[in-house]
Amino acid sequence: MQFIDWLTRRRKSLSQMTRSELRRKELLLEKDRSRMMHRVKKLDSEKQEIFKKGAGEKSPEIRRAYAQEFELRTSEQLMVSRQLNVRSKEILTVTRLRMLRENADRAKETGGSLGLISQTDLLRLSKLIESDAVRAEAYQERLDEVLGTAVAVDEAGSALSESGQAVMNIWDKMDVGAIENDGEAFDEADRRVREQQRAAEEPMA
């Protein structure tokens, strides 16, 4: 609830916060998310080891103990995964708000301004953030809808831009064995992202 309190009750309006303030919060959230991701991976490894030991054990009593350990690790993994989902949505929110702040700063020269985000919108976002049923991808769409009323959505800030989706597609190919060499996969991902970024910059040249 600490983030939600910060999001909805902080005296200073989110639309008035500086880029550095939003960036500091963004970095803290990213650090916490990395910690959670590491914990989820560690629990998965522990579960695999426990399962392997149980499969090789003949004593029903010892197997029962391993089964209990497996269940406990799974419960913790699900709990951390839910927290990870929340943290991912929080990062999306702060990152998008920071980008809006940057756009607003650039727009000052032409008399532009960042539209205020209403308290009602903030409460809507807080409910979506806390809901386990709303995954980060779906939340991104709702976030765009809410913030789109203040300023046009910057496609470069999407959770899964065309570049990001290209990387996801390559990982999918690796999963099914279509690309077996890690180096080849990385080179292909890097090439596609660079091409997408160059294409996005061309109209501005």
NORGI-V665294 format. One record per helix or strand of 3 or more residues. SS is the DSSP state (hx for helix, st for strand). FROM is the first residue (numbers start at 1). LEN is the number of residues. Records with the same first field share a line. If there is no record, write none. Layout:
# NORGI-V665294
SS->FROM-LEN, FROM-LEN
This chain:
# NORGI-V665294
hx->2-8, 14-3, 19-37, 60-51, 119-12, 136-12, 155-3, 162-14, 182-21
